[in-house]
Amino acid sequence: MKNFQDKVAVITGGAAGLGREFAIKAHKLGMKLVLADVQQDALDKTVAELKEQGAQVIGLICDVRKGEQVQALADATMKEFGSVHLVFNNAGVGSGGLIWENTVADWEWVLGVNVWGVIHGVRIFTKLMLECAKKEEGYEGHIVNTSSMAGVVNPTAMGVYNVSKHAVVSLSETLYHDLNLVDAPIGASVLCPFFVPTGINQSHRNRPDDVKMDAKPTRSQLASQAMTDKAVTSGKVTAEDVANITFQAIADGQFYIYTHPQALGGLKTRMEDMTTGRNPTDPNDATPHIRQMLKDMVKGGSAG
């Protein structure tokens, strides 16, 4: 997708973090915007700020776990702008702790947003974009699914999140192949950011009542939260940087989008483990102090 001017972008998780920066960048490129989020106040604020900058933008409350709400998002997009060209299946949440300590509610919440949200976005918007392509001469479209470096490696004590993000990579690769199979004028990318200060470490603030935590967090969950808080808030690559990287990748037709190429060593090691039959290498093998810190926190010792 080379031309963004006057095209329509739909962004889930669009009120804050990466989604907000995608919207700002898209507006600068002349796009019309449809933002979806579950947090009304943040959504209203972002939409108002973009309108002040002259953007053509609407905002809708949308719980991407619910297929009917994603369909309503698609319907509202067509009613307002009559087409859709760029879709960011970006809404995401996080949860950590030892994998056997995660509750059914943890799994339902994280997989609901991170996996089913992308599933609904792909199944609804891809068909809609293919219909738009039939009616619009020279149509160009693109779908970006937000995964994570946790979608290509498996950090310790982040099992639910890891599973969800690996699913997004698989879904996205399959989407890419399927679009090519039918010669669709639609590209696909999977975004795999590392630690970026976006607020995802505080995603539990929007955790719905139907999947709420009904017990105190375990020691491992507290440890995972503390480690994630520290890593996310100390990230040097900003959400704005990620937006710039992502839009350049879209223009270049690049599928895998990595924000921290220096983190790919873990992926290479994992691939070697898999292809040689070697047992999985500890993801903190290169940072033993972090491994020890996490172990101490989980076991109740000093965090150092």
Backbone torsions as a table, in degrees:
resi	resn	phi	psi	omega
1	MET	NA	115.2	-175.5
2	LYS	-103.5	-34.2	-173.3
3	ASN	-105.0	119.1	-178.5
4	PHE	-105.0	-18.6	-175.3
5	GLN	-58.9	127.5	177.8
6	ASP	64.6	10.2	175.8
7	LYS	-87.1	167.0	-172.8
8	VAL	-110.7	126.9	178.5
9	ALA	-114.7	133.8	175.0
10	VAL	-112.1	129.3	-174.2
11	ILE	-131.4	114.5	172.8
12	THR	-86.2	152.3	-171.5
13	GLY	63.3	35.6	-169.8
14	GLY	-86.8	-1.7	-174.7
15	ALA	-85.3	-20.5	-174.6
16	ALA	-153.8	174.1	174.9
17	GLY	58.1	-137.4	-178.9
18	LEU	-60.6	-41.5	-177.6
19	GLY	-59.1	-43.4	178.1
20	ARG	-61.3	-43.2	-179.5
21	GLU	-69.6	-34.5	173.5
22	PHE	-59.6	-42.0	-179.0
23	ALA	-65.4	-43.9	179.7
24	ILE	-62.1	-45.1	179.6
25	LYS	-65.0	-42.8	179.7
26	ALA	-61.8	-40.7	177.5
27	HIS	-62.7	-42.6	178.9
28	LYS	-60.4	-28.1	179.2
29	LEU	-88.9	3.8	175.3
30	GLY	88.7	19.0	-177.9
31	MET	-87.6	154.9	170.2
32	LYS	-90.5	146.9	-166.5
33	LEU	-126.3	140.9	170.4
34	VAL	-127.0	114.2	-177.5
35	LEU	-107.8	136.4	178.5
36	ALA	-126.0	141.1	178.9
37	ASP	-163.0	168.7	177.0
38	VAL	-100.0	-9.5	-176.1
39	GLN	-103.7	104.1	-172.1
40	GLN	-60.8	-47.0	-175.6
41	ASP	-63.9	-43.0	179.1
42	ALA	-66.6	-38.1	178.6
43	LEU	-64.3	-47.3	179.6
44	ASP	-59.6	-41.2	-178.9
45	LYS	-64.7	-46.0	-178.8
46	THR	-65.7	-43.2	178.6
47	VAL	-61.5	-43.8	-179.9
48	ALA	-62.7	-42.2	179.5
49	GLU	-63.8	-40.8	179.9
50	LEU	-68.8	-38.1	177.5
51	LYS	-63.7	-37.9	177.3
52	GLU	-61.8	-28.1	178.6
53	GLN	-87.4	2.1	177.2
54	GLY	93.5	11.9	-177.6
55	ALA	-75.8	146.4	166.7
56	GLN	-89.3	107.9	-170.2
57	VAL	-149.3	142.1	169.5
58	ILE	-127.6	154.6	178.4
59	GLY	-128.2	140.0	-179.7
60	LEU	-134.4	139.0	171.0
61	ILE	-71.1	130.3	-177.8
62	CYS	-152.6	118.6	171.4
63	ASP	-91.3	105.1	-172.4
64	VAL	-67.3	-9.6	173.8
65	ARG	-65.7	-23.4	-173.2
66	LYS	-101.8	114.0	-178.2
67	GLY	-58.3	-36.5	-178.3
68	GLU	-67.2	-29.2	178.3
69	GLN	-76.8	-34.5	175.2
70	VAL	-68.2	-37.4	175.3
71	GLN	-63.1	-40.3	177.4
72	ALA	-63.4	-34.7	176.4
73	LEU	-64.0	-44.0	177.8
74	ALA	-63.3	-43.0	179.9
75	ASP	-62.9	-42.3	179.6
76	ALA	-65.3	-36.3	177.8
77	THR	-62.1	-46.8	-179.1
78	MET	-67.9	-37.5	179.6
79	LYS	-65.1	-39.6	-176.5
80	GLU	-80.2	-43.0	-170.9
81	PHE	-121.3	-14.5	174.5
82	GLY	78.7	0.9	179.3
83	SER	-165.5	170.0	173.4
84	VAL	-147.9	136.0	-175.3
85	HIS	-122.7	-32.0	-175.7
86	LEU	-133.7	125.9	-179.3
87	VAL	-123.0	126.0	172.9
88	PHE	-106.7	104.6	171.3
89	ASN	-83.6	85.0	-163.8
90	ASN	-114.2	-19.2	-177.8
91	ALA	-57.3	135.0	-178.8
92	GLY	-157.5	152.9	177.6
93	VAL	-136.3	164.4	-178.3
94	GLY	-130.4	152.9	175.9
95	SER	-156.7	140.3	-176.1
96	GLY	-129.6	-165.1	-178.3
97	GLY	108.9	167.9	176.6
98	LEU	-58.0	135.6	-167.2
99	ILE	-61.7	-28.6	179.9
100	TRP	-81.3	-8.3	179.4
101	GLU	-94.0	-8.3	178.3
102	ASN	-73.0	138.2	-178.1
103	THR	-85.5	169.1	174.2
104	VAL	-58.4	-39.3	178.9
105	ALA	-63.0	-38.7	176.2
106	ASP	-58.4	-49.2	-178.7
107	TRP	-62.9	-44.4	-177.3
108	GLU	-64.7	-38.6	-179.6
109	TRP	-68.7	-53.2	-175.5
110	VAL	-67.3	-46.5	178.2
111	LEU	-67.8	-32.2	178.7
112	GLY	-61.8	-47.0	-179.8
113	VAL	-78.8	-53.6	-169.4
114	ASN	-74.5	-31.8	-177.9
115	VAL	-104.7	-57.9	-178.5
116	TRP	-64.0	-30.9	176.1
117	GLY	-61.1	-41.8	178.3
118	VAL	-72.6	-39.6	177.1
119	ILE	-57.2	-50.3	-179.8
120	HIS	-61.6	-42.3	179.6
121	GLY	-61.7	-42.0	-179.4
122	VAL	-70.3	-48.0	-174.3
123	ARG	-68.9	-32.9	-178.6
124	ILE	-85.2	-48.7	-172.8
125	PHE	-79.4	-30.2	178.4
126	THR	-62.5	-46.4	178.5
127	LYS	-62.1	-39.9	179.2
128	LEU	-65.0	-41.9	179.5
129	MET	-65.6	-37.2	177.1
130	LEU	-64.4	-36.4	175.8
131	GLU	-67.8	-40.7	177.6
132	CYS	-62.1	-38.4	-178.8
133	ALA	-63.2	-31.7	179.6
134	LYS	-68.3	-26.3	-173.7
135	LYS	-100.3	-14.2	-172.6
136	GLU	-118.1	113.6	-179.4
137	GLU	-64.3	135.0	178.9
138	GLY	71.1	23.6	-176.6
139	TYR	-58.8	136.9	172.1
140	GLU	-129.0	132.0	178.0
141	GLY	-135.7	164.3	178.7
142	HIS	-157.0	144.5	177.0
143	ILE	-123.3	127.7	176.9
144	VAL	-116.4	120.5	176.1
145	ASN	-104.1	125.9	-179.1
146	THR	-84.7	114.6	172.6
147	SER	-105.9	-127.7	-175.3
148	SER	-176.9	164.1	168.5
149	MET	-61.4	-23.2	174.7
150	ALA	-71.9	-1.3	173.7
151	GLY	-92.4	-6.9	180.0
152	VAL	-126.4	-13.0	171.6
153	VAL	-130.9	177.9	-175.4
154	ASN	-130.7	81.6	178.6
155	PRO	-58.7	147.0	-179.0
156	THR	-64.9	142.8	174.4
157	ALA	60.5	33.0	176.4
158	MET	-137.1	33.9	-169.3
159	GLY	-57.2	-46.6	-177.8
160	VAL	-61.9	-45.3	179.7
161	TYR	-64.5	-44.6	179.0
162	ASN	-56.4	-48.9	-178.8
163	VAL	-58.0	-44.8	-177.7
164	SER	-64.3	-40.7	-175.7
165	LYS	-78.2	-30.1	171.9
166	HIS	-63.1	-39.6	178.3
167	ALA	-60.7	-39.0	-179.8
168	VAL	-65.2	-39.0	177.2
169	VAL	-62.8	-46.3	179.8
170	SER	-62.4	-45.7	178.6
171	LEU	-59.1	-43.7	-176.6
172	SER	-68.3	-41.5	177.3
173	GLU	-62.0	-42.3	178.5
174	THR	-64.7	-41.9	176.2
175	LEU	-57.8	-44.9	179.8
176	TYR	-58.4	-47.3	-179.2
177	HIS	-66.4	-41.1	-178.1
178	ASP	-67.0	-38.8	177.0
179	LEU	-63.3	-40.8	177.7
180	ASN	-66.4	-34.5	-178.5
181	LEU	-60.3	-35.6	-177.5
182	VAL	-102.6	11.8	178.9
183	ASP	55.1	41.2	-179.6
184	ALA	-73.1	144.1	177.3
185	PRO	-83.4	42.8	-176.0
186	ILE	-132.2	126.4	176.4
187	GLY	-94.0	168.8	178.6
188	ALA	-143.3	145.8	176.8
189	SER	-141.4	154.8	170.4
190	VAL	-121.1	125.6	-179.0
191	LEU	-95.2	124.9	-178.6
192	CYS	-121.3	77.7	178.6
193	PRO	-74.6	155.9	172.9
194	PHE	-96.2	-140.6	-177.9
195	PHE	-79.9	114.1	180.0
196	VAL	-128.8	133.2	-179.8
197	PRO	-69.8	89.9	-176.0
198	THR	-120.0	-16.0	-176.4
199	GLY	97.2	0.0	180.0
200	ILE	-62.5	-26.2	178.2
201	ASN	-65.9	-14.3	177.3
202	GLN	-112.8	24.2	-176.0
203	SER	-63.8	-19.9	179.2
204	HIS	-63.1	-14.7	178.3
205	ARG	-62.3	-24.6	-179.7
206	ASN	-108.3	19.9	-177.9
207	ARG	-70.7	121.5	-175.7
208	PRO	-66.9	157.4	-177.9
209	ASP	-62.2	-31.0	-175.9
210	ASP	-73.0	-11.2	177.2
211	VAL	-132.0	29.0	-176.9
212	LYS	-68.5	157.3	174.1
213	MET	-75.0	127.2	-178.9
214	ASP	-111.6	14.7	177.4
215	ALA	-145.0	160.0	177.7
216	LYS	-65.2	145.3	178.6
217	PRO	-63.8	144.7	178.3
218	THR	-75.3	168.9	178.3
219	ARG	-59.1	-39.8	-178.7
220	SER	-69.2	-34.3	177.8
221	GLN	-68.7	-39.1	175.9
222	LEU	-65.0	-40.5	179.0
223	ALA	-65.0	-44.8	178.9
224	SER	-61.9	-41.2	178.8
225	GLN	-62.7	-44.1	-179.2
226	ALA	-63.7	-43.3	180.0
227	MET	-66.3	-41.3	180.0
228	THR	-66.9	-43.0	177.6
229	ASP	-54.9	-46.9	-177.8
230	LYS	-65.4	-44.1	-177.6
231	ALA	-67.3	-43.7	-176.9
232	VAL	-68.4	-46.5	-175.6
233	THR	-70.7	-19.9	179.8
234	SER	-96.5	4.7	-179.3
235	GLY	-61.1	136.6	-177.6
236	LYS	-91.0	-25.6	177.0
237	VAL	-84.7	124.5	-175.5
238	THR	-88.9	165.7	176.1
239	ALA	-61.1	-35.5	176.4
240	GLU	-63.0	-41.2	176.6
241	ASP	-59.1	-43.8	-178.9
242	VAL	-63.7	-40.1	178.1
243	ALA	-61.4	-43.2	179.0
244	ASN	-64.4	-42.9	178.1
245	ILE	-61.6	-42.3	-175.6
246	THR	-67.8	-45.3	-179.4
247	PHE	-67.3	-32.6	175.0
248	GLN	-66.2	-40.1	178.3
249	ALA	-64.3	-39.5	177.0
250	ILE	-60.2	-47.4	-179.7
251	ALA	-62.7	-32.4	-178.6
252	ASP	-87.0	-5.4	-177.3
253	GLY	68.5	31.8	-176.9
254	GLN	-87.5	130.6	-177.8
255	PHE	-82.0	-61.3	-178.5
256	TYR	-80.6	123.8	179.3
257	ILE	-116.8	112.3	179.1
258	TYR	-111.6	131.5	179.6
259	THR	-88.9	-19.6	-177.1
260	HIS	-132.9	79.0	-178.1
261	PRO	-54.9	-26.8	-179.7
262	GLN	-66.7	-15.3	-179.8
263	ALA	-87.4	-0.9	-175.5
264	LEU	-74.9	-8.6	177.3
265	GLY	-59.3	-37.4	178.6
266	GLY	-65.3	-35.9	177.5
267	LEU	-67.9	-42.8	179.2
268	LYS	-61.7	-42.4	178.3
269	THR	-63.0	-42.0	179.5
270	ARG	-63.0	-41.6	178.9
271	MET	-63.8	-38.2	177.0
272	GLU	-65.4	-40.9	176.6
273	ASP	-56.6	-47.2	-175.1
274	MET	-69.3	-41.1	-174.5
275	THR	-81.6	-18.6	179.0
276	THR	-103.1	-7.3	-177.9
277	GLY	80.0	11.8	178.8
278	ARG	-73.7	142.8	176.1
279	ASN	-60.6	151.7	-175.2
280	PRO	-57.2	129.5	176.8
281	THR	-73.3	139.3	177.7
282	ASP	-57.4	127.0	-178.4
283	PRO	-63.5	-18.0	176.8
284	ASN	-102.7	23.0	-177.9
285	ASP	-59.4	-35.1	-179.1
286	ALA	-85.3	-9.5	-179.9
287	THR	-132.2	69.1	-175.6
288	PRO	-60.4	-26.4	179.4
289	HIS	-67.3	-34.1	177.1
290	ILE	-70.7	-42.1	177.4
291	ARG	-58.6	-45.3	-178.9
292	GLN	-66.7	-39.4	178.8
293	MET	-61.6	-45.8	179.7
294	LEU	-64.8	-42.0	179.6
295	LYS	-61.7	-43.2	179.2
296	ASP	-62.8	-41.8	-178.9
297	MET	-67.4	-40.0	180.0
298	VAL	-67.8	-38.2	-178.9
299	LYS	-84.6	-10.5	176.4
300	GLY	95.3	12.8	178.3
301	GLY	-88.4	-163.7	179.5
302	SER	-74.2	141.2	177.2
303	ALA	-81.4	-6.6	176.9
304	GLY	81.0	NA	NA
